[in-house]
Amino acid sequence: MDDQNKIEPDYVKGFNEGYLIAQHRPDLAEQLASIDSDFIRLVGFKAGREQYEAERVREERLPNWLTGNRSQKDNIAPTRSKDRDIEPDK
């Protein structure tokens, strides 16, 4: 792998930390992301936090049956009469 495609390990650590902290402690992630610095780990942190926020917003737009958040009401199939036949009556 050449140097252009190599990702800094500190960036990856920061990205993962930003994603996880945004997921579990969004208030803390917001405070940490407000730090003004050019450290590579903090840049990764901010990117991870932004990634989590983008995914969260995208999931809010999806219907329940795509997100896996089905309610009991969604799982109930419409009832059909056992007396009905597929063929129409003549």
N, C-alpha and C positions, 0 to 999 in steps of 0.2 A: 504494500500500500504506500503510495507516495505521500509527501508532506501536506499536500493540499486537501486530501480527504481525511486526514488524521484529526480526531477530535480530542481536545485536551481532557485528561481525566478529571481535573478540577471542575471543568465546565459541566461534565456529565454528573458529577456528584452534586453540584449546585442545582442542576436541572431537576434531578430526582428529589432532592430535598424541597425545592420550591413546589413541585407537584404534590408531594405528600403533605407538606405543611398547609398548603392551600386547601387540600381535601379535608383535613382534620381540624385545622385551626386557622380559618381564613382571616381572622383578625390579626393574628401574629404574622401571617404571611404578608398582609398589607403593610404592616409596620416595617418589616424587614425589607420589603421591596421599595419602600420610600427612601432608603439609604442611598445617597448619591455617591457612587464610587465606581471605578472601572475595574475592580478585581474580577478576574475571569469566573470565579466561583459565584460571585454575586450576579454577574451577567447571566450565568446559567440558571441561578435561582429565579431571577425575574422571568426568564423564558419558560421555565417549568410552571411557574404560577400562571402565566398568560395562557399556556397550553391547557392547563386544567380549567381555567375560566372559559376558554373557547369551547371545550368539550361539554362543560356543564350547560352553557347556553344552547348548544346544539341539541342536547338531550331534552331540554325543556320544550323544544319545538316538536319533538317526536310524539306520536300517539302512544298510549299506554301499552298497546299490544306489541310495539317494537322495542320498548325500553325494558320489558320484563316486569313492569309494575302493574300487573293485572289485578284487578279487584275480583272478588268472588262473582259479582254480577256479570263481568265480562266472560267468565268461563262457562256460564250456563247456556246450553244450546236451546234454541227454540223448541218448544214441545210440539210433537206431531201426534196426531191421532193414530192409534194402532189399527183402527178400523179402515182407515183410508188406504186405497189401493193406488198404485202408480197409474194404472189405466183409467181413463175416464169412464163414467157410467154411460150405458147406452139406453 
